[in-house]
Amino acid sequence: MKNFLKSMYQFSKERADCLPASFSDNKLDLPVYKLKLNVFDIIAEIKKTSPAEGKLASSELDCLKQANEYILGGAAAISVLTEPTKFDGHIEHLNEVAVGSSKASIPIMRKDFLVDVRQILESRQYGASGVLLISDFLNRKELNNLLDCAFDHSMFVLLESFGKEDLKKSLSLLENAKYSKRLETQQLLFGVNSRDLRTLDVNFQRLSSLAGEIPENVVKVAESGIKSKEDIMQIRSDGYDLALIGSTLMKTDQPKVILQDFLKIGRGQK
């Protein structure tokens, strides 16, 4: 762990240290919505800024309006980036989307650099039905604690890797029955990020090279660098069940149309 990822870990620890030691049950009672997966699905992401690509949207972005476009486009879930120092995110964006889209019963996932169980509880308090965890910068104890907390609150987890070694670490969790059983309930997803979070470099071929390392019974998510119908065709060919797409959807004024087109391609529809 070095450079960008190391700094994100430190910033996240500092934020976690400002959270209360516990959360009362009545603050964790917003509904949890389960993933409902089809042949191929997309987790559509809301983020204002990317450290690698710069500003993606105005600071005045209406997060709920963007989320509604994603819902109309057929997204299976919505990812909301809440990291404030490099991504211009805020935990309130999560709550705005979770509460505002509740009639659609769509799961909202918090995407951040989570390092502490208090952040899982905070995510639940603000309406998240799922969280993203990054395998590379968490030791086994931290990872187990975060997973256990999320599952105890009926959330799903997208466990992200971007290298062969951290993917191997992630998959080793399946040797434990308490985690492998979460595959059947679609609460544990395994993601491969084409972006190396240490350097922020993108290598789209990483998705292809690591796909074969993941067992067939695992829900596989392709992350980062997905920009075109050809990319969708490639990740489907590689065996991915979902794509997490952010920048491409944030840069267009027709996210609903792009989502619909990508889903048709991914599902083999005309």
N, C-alpha and C positions, 0 to 999 in steps of 0.2 A: 504494500500500500504506500503510495507516494503521491506527491504533487497534488493534482486537483482532488482526487479521492480522499487523500489524507486531510486536506483542509476542510472538506465537507464533513468528514467524521468529527473533527474538532468543533466546527461551528454547530453541528447537531448536538454534541455533548453539552455545549454551553446552553443551548436552548432547552434541552431536557432538564438540566439542573435548575431551571427556573419554574418547572412545573410542580404542582403539589404532589406529595408523596402518595396520595390515594384519591380516588374519585368515588363519590357516592353513587349507588345504583340508579337513583332517579336522574342522574346526569348521563346515564348510558342507555336510555330507553328508547332512542329513536329506532325506527324499524331497520332490520337487517334484510337486505334483498339478496337472494341467491342468484348466481350466474345461471343463465339458461342458454346453453350452447347448442349451435346448429352444426352443420357440416364444416363451416368456416365462419369465424366471427372476428369482429374488430373491437378493441378497446380504444376509444377515441379520447385524446388527451387535450386538456386545456392548460396552456402555459403561455405566459406573456413574453418571456425572454429565454433564450438559450445561450449559454456561455460560448458555444461554438459558432452559433449563427447570429447572435445579436438579438435585437428587438424583433419579436414576432407579431406583436399587437400593441395597440395603444394602452397606456396605463389606465385609460378609462374603459377598457374592455368590459362589456356586459357578459360576465361569465355564465349567467343563467340563459341568456339568449344564445350563446354559443352551444351550451349544453342541449338546448331544445333543438338546434339544428342537428346535433349528433343523434338525438333520439329519433327525429324524423328520418334521418338517414339510415337507421337500423342498427346503431351501435349496440353491442351486448352489454357494455359497461362504459363508464366515463371515468377517466383518470384525471385527477386535479393535482397539479404540482403546487406544493405549499412551501417550498424552500425559499426563504426571503432574500438571502445575501447574493445569490448568483442567478436566480430564476425569476425574481420579482413576484414570488408567490406569497400567499398568506393563508393561514388556517381558516380565516373567515370565508375565503373563496370556496373552500370545501363545504362549509355549512350552507352557504348561499345556494350552491348547486344541489346539495343533498335535500334540503328542505324544499327548494323551489321545484324540483323534479319528482317529488315523492309520488305524485299521482301516476307517473309512468312506471313505478315500481322497478326502476333500473338501478343496479348496484353502482355505487360511487366508490372509487378506489383512491386512497391517498398515496400520492407518489412523492417521496422525500428520501432523505438519507437517515432513516430511522435507526436508532441505536439503543433505545431504552424502552422498557415496558410502559413507562408513563406516556410515551408518545403513542403507543398502541391504544391506550385508554383515552388519550386526548382525541385520537382519530375517531374512536367510537362515539365520544361525546359530541363531536361535530358532524356526525352522520355518516361516516365511512362504513361501507359494508365489506371493504377489503383494503389491503395495504400491499405496497411493494417493499420487498426486503432485498438488500444487496449482499450476496454471499461473500464476496471477496473481502470486505472490510469488517466482517463480524467474525469473532472467534466462535467456536462451537457452543460454548455456554451462552453467549449473547444471543446467538441464532436460535437455540432451543428455547430460551426464555421468551423471545419475541414471538416465535411460532406458537408456543403454548398459550400465551396470553391472547393472541388473535383467535385461535381455535376455541378457547374457552368462552369467547364472546361471539362465536358463530360466524366469524369473518372468514373470507378467503384470503389467501396469500399468493402473490406472484413473486416467486423466488428467482432473482435475476443473477445470471452469470455472464461473463464476457471472455472467459478463458477456459482452457481444458481442465486446469487444476481446480478452479473454483466450481466448475460444473460437476466435476467428480466429487467434490466436497458436498455439494448440494444433493446429488443423487444418492450419496451414502446415507442420507436421512431415511431413505426408503427401506433400509435394513431394520428400522424400528417400526413395529406394527402400528404404533399410535400415529405415525405420520403417513405410512403407506395407505392406511384406511381412508385418509383424506383425499386420495385420488378418486375413489368411487363417488364421493360427494362433491367432487369438483371444487374442493376448497384449497387444494394445493396445486398450483400451476408452476411450470418450470419455463423460465424465459431465457433466451439468448440475446444479448445486446450486441449489435454490430459495432457499437461504439465502445472503445476501451476507455473506461471512466478515469483511468490514471492519466491518460494523455489527451483524451477527447478525440482521438483519431478514429475514423470510421473505416471499417473493412467489411464490406457487405458479404464477402465470401466466407466470413466467419460463421454466418448463419448456416451455410451449406456444410462447412467442415465439421461443425459441432452437432448438427442435427442427428447424425447417425449414432452419437454417443447416448442419446436419450431413448429409453425403452418405449415401445409402441403404446403401452397402456398409460403413458403419461401425457397430460395435456401440455402441448408445446406452444410457446408464444415467441414470435419473432419481433424483435424490438430495434428501432432506429434505422434511419436511412431508407425507409420504404416510401417511394415517391411516385411510382407508376404502376400501370396494369401489368407490365412485364415483371416488376418486382413481386407483385402478388402471385403471378404465375410461378415464379421461381421458388418462393417460400412454400407454396402449396406442393410443388414438385419435391421439395425437401422434406415434406411431411409435417409442416406446422399447422396447428389447428386454429390459431389466432394470430393477429398482428396488433401490436401496440403502435399507434400512429399519432404523432403530435404535430411536428413542424409543418408537414405537408397540409394538414387540415387547418392550421392556424394561418397559413400564408394565403389561402384562397378565400374568395368571397362566396364560394359555393361548396361548403363542406358537406352539406346534405347530398348533393349530386355525386361528389367524389366518393363518399362512403357507399352510396348505392351502387355505383359502378364497380368499386373494388369488391364489394360483397358478391355481385353477380359473377365476376371473374373467379373469385375464390370458391364459389359454390358450383362452378361449371354451368351457369345459366346463360342464356342468350338475351 
